[in-house]
Amino acid sequence: MKKMIVVSSILAIGLAMSGCASKYMAKKYSTGAIGCVSDEIMIEDEKLDMLGYTTWVATCKGQRYICSHLDDEGTNCKEESK
């Protein structure tokens, strides 16, 4: 039982830390794809699946971009249609 609590705690900490890291990485990836510097980008709706495919919405200067990243394929961002 103690082992299960320790493992659960480690997983919870890891997930919390990955959220901070993923926002940083999403901003970094978005910078090259949408042409804004990271300080101008706001990240929302981040999702990461079990295969490492990441999606998010990046907003810069009032424009929203739907973005995705997979290590083997790189980053792709497209302007959100209105």
C-alpha positions as a Markdown table, in Angstrom:
| # | Residue | x | y | z |
|---|---|---|---|---|
| 1 | Met | 0.0 | 0.0 | 0.0 |
| 2 | Lys | 2.8 | 2.4 | 0.9 |
| 3 | Lys | 4.5 | 1.7 | -2.4 |
| 4 | Met | 1.3 | 2.5 | -4.3 |
| 5 | Ile | 1.0 | 5.8 | -2.6 |
| 6 | Val | 4.6 | 6.7 | -3.4 |
| 7 | Val | 4.1 | 5.7 | -7.0 |
| 8 | Ser | 0.9 | 7.7 | -7.2 |
| 9 | Ser | 2.6 | 10.8 | -5.7 |
| 10 | Ile | 5.5 | 10.6 | -8.1 |
| 11 | Leu | 3.1 | 10.3 | -11.1 |
| 12 | Ala | 1.0 | 13.3 | -9.9 |
| 13 | Ile | 4.2 | 15.4 | -9.4 |
| 14 | Gly | 5.4 | 14.4 | -12.9 |
| 15 | Leu | 2.1 | 15.3 | -14.5 |
| 16 | Ala | 2.0 | 18.7 | -12.8 |
| 17 | Met | 5.6 | 19.4 | -13.9 |
| 18 | Ser | 4.9 | 18.3 | -17.4 |
| 19 | Gly | 2.1 | 20.9 | -17.7 |
| 20 | Cys | 4.6 | 23.7 | -17.1 |
| 21 | Ala | 7.2 | 22.1 | -19.4 |
| 22 | Ser | 4.6 | 21.6 | -22.1 |
| 23 | Lys | 3.5 | 25.2 | -22.1 |
| 24 | Tyr | 7.1 | 26.3 | -22.5 |
| 25 | Met | 7.6 | 23.8 | -25.4 |
| 26 | Ala | 4.3 | 24.7 | -27.0 |
| 27 | Lys | 5.4 | 28.4 | -27.0 |
| 28 | Lys | 8.8 | 27.4 | -28.4 |
| 29 | Tyr | 7.3 | 25.3 | -31.2 |
| 30 | Ser | 4.7 | 28.0 | -32.0 |
| 31 | Thr | 7.3 | 30.7 | -32.4 |
| 32 | Gly | 8.7 | 29.2 | -35.5 |
| 33 | Ala | 5.3 | 28.2 | -36.9 |
| 34 | Ile | 3.4 | 31.4 | -36.5 |
| 35 | Gly | 6.1 | 34.1 | -36.6 |
| 36 | Cys | 5.5 | 35.6 | -33.1 |
| 37 | Val | 8.1 | 35.7 | -30.3 |
| 38 | Ser | 7.2 | 33.5 | -27.3 |
| 39 | Asp | 6.4 | 36.5 | -25.0 |
| 40 | Glu | 3.6 | 37.4 | -27.4 |
| 41 | Ile | 2.1 | 33.9 | -27.4 |
| 42 | Met | -0.6 | 32.6 | -25.1 |
| 43 | Ile | -1.1 | 28.8 | -25.0 |
| 44 | Glu | -4.5 | 27.1 | -24.3 |
| 45 | Asp | -6.2 | 23.7 | -24.6 |
| 46 | Glu | -3.0 | 21.6 | -24.5 |
| 47 | Lys | -3.6 | 17.9 | -25.0 |
| 48 | Leu | -1.0 | 15.2 | -25.1 |
| 49 | Asp | -1.9 | 11.6 | -26.1 |
| 50 | Met | -0.1 | 8.4 | -25.1 |
| 51 | Leu | 1.9 | 8.4 | -28.4 |
| 52 | Gly | 3.4 | 11.8 | -27.8 |
| 53 | Tyr | 1.1 | 13.7 | -30.2 |
| 54 | Thr | 0.5 | 17.2 | -28.8 |
| 55 | Thr | -2.1 | 19.7 | -29.8 |
| 56 | Trp | -2.8 | 23.2 | -28.5 |
| 57 | Val | -4.2 | 26.6 | -29.4 |
| 58 | Ala | -1.7 | 29.5 | -29.6 |
| 59 | Thr | -2.9 | 33.1 | -29.6 |
| 60 | Cys | -0.8 | 36.0 | -30.8 |
| 61 | Lys | -1.8 | 39.5 | -31.6 |
| 62 | Gly | -5.5 | 38.6 | -31.4 |
| 63 | Gln | -5.2 | 35.7 | -33.9 |
| 64 | Arg | -5.7 | 32.1 | -32.9 |
| 65 | Tyr | -3.8 | 29.2 | -34.3 |
| 66 | Ile | -4.6 | 25.5 | -34.0 |
| 67 | Cys | -1.2 | 23.7 | -33.5 |
| 68 | Ser | 0.1 | 20.2 | -33.3 |
| 69 | His | 3.5 | 18.6 | -32.8 |
| 70 | Leu | 4.9 | 15.1 | -33.1 |
| 71 | Asp | 8.7 | 14.6 | -32.7 |
| 72 | Asp | 9.0 | 12.7 | -36.0 |
| 73 | Glu | 6.9 | 15.2 | -38.0 |
| 74 | Gly | 7.6 | 18.6 | -36.3 |
| 75 | Thr | 5.1 | 21.4 | -35.6 |
| 76 | Asn | 2.2 | 22.5 | -37.7 |
| 77 | Cys | 0.0 | 25.6 | -36.9 |
| 78 | Lys | -2.9 | 26.9 | -39.0 |
| 79 | Glu | -5.0 | 30.0 | -38.5 |
| 80 | Glu | -8.3 | 29.2 | -36.8 |
| 81 | Ser | -11.1 | 29.8 | -39.2 |
| 82 | Lys | -13.7 | 32.3 | -38.1 |
